Amino acid sequence: MAFMVLFISAWEQLLRPGVLHLGPQHGLAFYALVHITRFFASMAETTDLIYLSESESHYHHED
């Protein structure tokens, strides 16, 4: 949950008026957005895998 707050605040910082429209910084901001998105997507996938493995092991214990 905390990573979602960081994710949203990072997007807000990059999407502030002027940040994406300052010429040279445009490329840097876009590059940062891409990597931030990939980073949080990988975190979300890892979290999903952890939950999946926990739920699978839980079902195995019930059998």
MOQUI-V376797 format. One record per backbone hydrogen bond with DSSP energy under -1.0 kcal/mol. CO is the residue of the C=O (numbers start at 1). NH is the residue of the N-H. If there is no record, write none. Layout:
CO | NH
CO | NH
This chain:
1 | 5
2 | 6
3 | 7
4 | 8
5 | 9
6 | 10
7 | 11
8 | 12
9 | 13
10 | 14
11 | 15
16 | 19
22 | 25
23 | 26
25 | 29
26 | 30
27 | 31
28 | 32
29 | 33
30 | 34
31 | 35
32 | 36
33 | 37
34 | 38
35 | 39
36 | 40
37 | 41
38 | 42
39 | 43
40 | 44
41 | 45
42 | 46
43 | 47
44 | 48
45 | 49
46 | 50
47 | 51
48 | 52
49 | 53
50 | 54
51 | 55
52 | 56
53 | 57
54 | 58
55 | 59
56 | 60
57 | 61
58 | 62
59 | 63
